[in-house]
Structure formats: C-alpha cells, structure tokens
C-alpha cells in the first residue's frame, strides 16, 4: 500500500473515533484537514490527491473489516465496525 494511503487509513480511523464512530465523508474530510493540514501540505502531491486517497482508504478499511459494509449503513455514512 502506498505510504499516503497508509497514512490516510490511520487518519480516517482517527477522524471517525473523534466523531463517535460514524460520519459522512464531508465530516471525515473536515476532521482530517483540520488535524493534518500541515502534513498534507508538506507531502508534495498529496495536497492535490488527499481526498482521492481518503476515499481509497475507506475502501481498504471496509475490505479489512474496520468499517461496516456499505449495505449495513445509510448511504454516505462511514461507520467503524
């Protein structure tokens, strides 16, 4: 897994924990940006790719059982399993 994607999976879990275990992609994106903006800006191209990587992180976390499957949560919600 590329390093940016690995970081993003950690940041998504962190954001969801701060949100009480579930949130919309917008809520998660805001939390990640608020907490990690300096890291994102310092990581070169990640500034332009971070939301793409965030969505990939969601797919990886679902596949690994960290997030509940899409069919088990309302549309647009990410929830820790």
N, C-alpha and C positions, 0 to 999 in steps of 0.2 A: 504494500500500500504506500503510495507517495506520502512524504512527510506532511505536506499541507493537509491531506485528507485525514491522516492520523491525528494531527493536532485538532482538526475540526471535529472529529468524533468526540474527543475529550471535551471540547468547548460546548458542543451540543448537549452532552450529558450534564455538564456543569450548569448550563442555562436552564435546562429542564428541572434540575434539582432546585434552583433558585425560584422557579415558577411553581413549585409544589408538585412537580411530576408530570405536568402536561401543559401544552401551549400551542399556539399557532406558529407557523413558520415566521410570521412577522414578529411575534413576541420573542421567539428564539433569536432571530436575526438582530433585533434591538439589543438583547442581553449580550450576545456575542460581541457586537460592535462596541457597546458601552464598556465592556470589560477588557476587550482585546484590540481596540483600535490601534494603539501604538505597535503591537505585534504584527497586525495585518499590514500597516503602512510600511513597517521595516522589512517585510518579507518579499520585497520586489513585486513580481507579478501577482502575488496573492491579493493585492489591493484591487485588482481588476477581476479576480476569479473567486473571491471568497464565498460569495453567495452560491455559485455553482458548486464549489467544494462542500458547502454546508448541506446542500441537497443530496449530494453523493454520500455524505456522512450519514444522513438519515436512512438512506437505502442500506448501507453497510450495517448500521445499528439494528435495523429491522431484521435483516438476514441473520445477524448474530443473536437475535432474541433479546436485545437490550431495550428496543422499542416494541410496543404492541403492533401487531399486523394492521394494515390499513383497513381491513374488513371488520376489525374489532373496535374501531374508534370513529367518531364523526369525521366527515370529510374535512381535510385541512388541519386536523389536530394530530400532533405528535405526543405520544404518552409513553413514559417509562413502563416497562413490563414489570 
